[in-house]
Amino acid sequence: MVTKEGPVGIGMIGVGGFGAGMIEKIHHAKNLRLVTCYDVSLETSKEASEKYGCAVASGVEELVNDPDVEAVIAITPNSVH
């Protein structure tokens, strides 16, 4: 088994609304690092990127294929699950 030291790289889908609160928690967690974010609103993604220093993905596929993303958190409305 391969193990990695340091914080786990997080990809976040849905960074507005409830997602904004989750990003804040990730930001303060010592064992997590926000790597990439995606939201259907490009403006919302850009705001999160500027505030937390993460990359902006152009879509879910790009986010999950980012080699630095080790775990994905999706906080989206139930209607889009």
C-alpha positions in Angstrom: 0.0 0.0 0.0 1.3 3.5 -0.9 1.0 6.1 1.8 1.4 9.8 1.5 2.4 12.2 4.2 0.8 15.6 4.5 -2.7 16.9 4.1 -5.2 15.0 1.8 -5.8 16.9 -1.4 -9.5 17.7 -1.8 -11.6 18.4 -4.9 -14.8 20.2 -4.1 -17.9 20.1 -6.3 -20.4 22.8 -5.3 -18.8 25.8 -3.6 -21.7 28.1 -3.1 -24.4 27.9 -0.4 -23.6 24.9 1.9 -20.4 24.3 0.0 -19.0 27.6 1.1 -19.3 26.5 4.7 -17.6 23.2 4.0 -14.7 25.0 2.2 -14.2 27.1 5.4 -13.9 23.9 7.4 -11.5 22.3 5.0 -9.4 25.5 5.0 -9.0 25.3 8.8 -8.4 21.5 8.9 -4.7 20.6 9.4 -5.0 17.3 7.5 -6.9 18.6 4.5 -5.9 20.9 1.6 -8.4 22.3 -1.0 -6.8 21.6 -4.4 -9.5 22.2 -7.0 -13.0 23.4 -7.0 -15.9 23.4 -9.5 -19.3 25.0 -9.4 -21.8 25.5 -12.2 -21.3 29.2 -11.5 -17.9 30.1 -12.8 -18.0 33.3 -10.8 -18.6 31.3 -7.6 -15.6 29.0 -8.5 -13.4 32.0 -9.1 -14.3 33.6 -5.8 -13.5 30.4 -3.9 -10.2 30.1 -5.9 -9.2 33.7 -5.0 -10.1 33.3 -1.3 -8.6 29.8 -0.7 -5.9 29.5 -3.4 -7.2 26.5 -5.2 -7.5 25.8 -8.9 -10.7 26.1 -10.8 -11.9 23.1 -12.8 -13.9 23.5 -15.9 -16.0 20.5 -15.1 -16.4 17.5 -12.9 -14.3 15.3 -15.1 -11.4 17.7 -15.0 -11.7 17.9 -11.2 -11.7 14.1 -10.6 -8.8 13.6 -13.0 -6.6 16.1 -11.2 -3.7 14.0 -10.0 -3.4 16.1 -6.8 -7.1 15.4 -5.8 -7.2 12.4 -3.5 -10.8 12.8 -2.3 -13.9 14.5 -3.7 -16.6 16.2 -1.7 -19.8 17.0 -3.6 -22.2 19.4 -2.0 -24.9 20.0 -4.6 -28.7 20.3 -4.6 -30.4 16.9 -4.3 -31.9 17.4 -7.8 -28.5 17.1 -9.5 -27.2 14.0 -7.7 
